[in-house]
Amino acid sequence: MQTNQGYRINEPLSSIGTGWPAEDAMSRTCRRTILMLAVIAGCAGASPAVSAVQVPDQLSPGADESLDMIVNARGVQIYECRAKKDRGGEYEWAFVAPEADLFDAAGNRIGKHYAGPHWEAKDGSRIAGTVKENAAAPVADSIPWLLLAAKPAGPLGAFSRITSVQRVNTAGGVAPKAGCYEAVAGTRARVDYSADYYFFTRK
């Protein structure tokens, strides 16, 4: 049985040892070409999404769910200056909706995120989310991390099988800390944010 001797790809096979016959330049070129094509083919193969973040236990998806894809969102969280309920004369920035574009790992725009909350793929498939749990973001002045239950809200497609969504790695997006009072009631603020959305499906 031959053992692995740690061969280097670019080393002429004739110099490796007696286990290989000498090869001419054309043979070596062909062998290197085959090896390179094999490497390229391996890199081109689809790889499953892998979580790169640790989340609090309460944000864990169901045991019967597995990570399907990770999308990055960049956009704004929209707030409106409104009178506080049951507290006459006081005003606050109330959350209205997100408005963001969704991108894959290669930076390609693959969809959008908007009121509902909804996530919609470019093929028209979309899901609606309902918040189940939340946890404070580890980065200051950032919107919370979330676990949401998801259900289809459109035609079949890239997003239609998603059953849970995690919002993690948030940056920014919190409501303004001042500037909301009676004279500006109804004014909207658009606060920049980014986040990663982890989409889970049934196993």
N, C-alpha and C positions, 0 to 999 in steps of 0.2 A: 504494500500500500504506500503511495507517495504521500509525503507530509508537506504542509504549507511552509515554504521556505521564505515567505515575505517578499515575493517577486515584485519588482517595480515595473509599472506599466511601460515606461519608456526605456527600459534596459533591453538591449538586444538579446533575444532568446538563446543565441549561440554562446553567450557568455555566462549563462545562469548555471549550467551544470550538465552532467552527462545524461540527465533524463530527457533532454530535448535535443532534437537534431538541429544543425545549423540551418539558418534561413537566409534567403537572399533579401535584398532591400524591398522588392515588391511584396514578398510574403509578410515582412514586418509591417509594411504600410497597411496591408489589408487587415492584419490582426488588430492594429491600433484603431483602424476605422471601425471595425466590428465592436471593439470595446467601447469606443466613444458613443456609438449609436445605442449600445445597451444602457450606458449611463443616462443619455438623453431620454430614452424611453422610460427609464425608471423614474426620472424627475417629472415627467409629463403625466404620470399616473395620478389619479385622484386620491387625495389623502383625506381621511376623516378629520372633522374639526376637533381640535384639542383645546380644552380649557386651560388658560394660562393665568388664572386669577383664583384666589381663595376667597370664598364668600362666607358670611355668617351662616350658621346652620339653618336659621329660619328661612333663608333664601334658596335652600336646596330644592331642586325639582323632585318629582315623584320617583320612586325606585323603579318604576316601569318606563321611565323616560330616558332618552340619551341625547347628547348634544349633536345637533344636525348642522348648524352653521353659526358663524359669528359675523355680525355686520356692524360697521361703525356708523354712527350718526353725527352729523355736523349741521347745526342750525340754531334755532332760538326757542326759548320758552317764553310764551306770551302771557303777560299779566295785565289786569285792568284795575284802575283805581275805583273802588266801590265803597259804599257805606257799609259799616259792619252790621251784621244782623243782630238785632236786640240790643244794640249799643248806640243809641242816637247821638249824632254829632261826631262820631269817630269813623275814620276811613282806613282802608287797608288795600294793599295790592293783592288781588285775588287771581289765582291761576285760571287761565282760559284754555290754553292748548299748546301742544308742541308743534313746531314746524321745522322739519329737517329733511335732508337728503340722506339716503342710506348707501354705503359703499362696501364693496367686498374687499378681501385682503390685498388685491392688486390695485385698489384705488378706483375701480370702475363703479360708476353710479348704477345701482341695481334696484332702486325704489325710493319710496318716501315715507315719512312718518308724520301723522297729523292728528287732529282732534278725534277723540273717541275713547281711548287712543287707538289708532289704526296704524298698521304697517302694511304698505302696499308694494308689491313687486312690479317691475316693468311689464310683466305679462298680464297684469290686471288682478292676479290673485291677491287676497288681503286677509288679514286677521284683525279681530277686535280683542282688546285686552281688558282684564279686570284685576285690579291690584289685590293681591293676597297677603303679602308681607312687605315690610320695608326695613331698612337699616341705614343709619347715618353714614354718609360718605366719609372715607378716611381723609380726603382732601378738603381743606377748609373752603367755605363759601361755594360748595357744590351741592347740587340736588341729590337726594337720597338714592341709594341703591334699592332696587325693587325686585320682587317676584310677582309675575302676573300670570293668571290663567288666560289661555288664548283659545279662540274658536274661529272657524272660517267665517268670513263675511263677504265672500265673492266667489268668482269662478275657480275651478281647479287650476293649480299652477305651483310655482316655486314655494309659496308661503302657505298653501292650503292645508298642509299636514302638521303645521306647528301647533303644539298643545300647551306649551309654557314658554315664557320669556323672562329672562333675567336682564335687568338694566344695571350695568356695572361700569367701573372706570369713568365715573362722571366727573366733569370739570365745568364749573360755572353753572349758569342757569337759575340761580336763586333770585327771589323777588328783590326789587330795590328796597333799601332800608329806610328811605325817606322820600319826600316829594309827593305824597298822596294826601290830599285834603279836599274840602268841599269844592273849591274853585276849579279843581282839575278833575273832578269826578268824571268817569267815562274815558279818561285818557288811557292809552295802552302803552306798555313798555315791552320791548323786545330784547331779551337778554340772551347773549350768545352762550351756547353750551355745546359740549360734545359728550358722547357716551358710546359704550359698546353694548350691543344687544345680543345675548346668547339665545338662540332659538333651539328648542327641544321638541322632539317628536316621540311618539310611542315606539318602544323597541319592537 
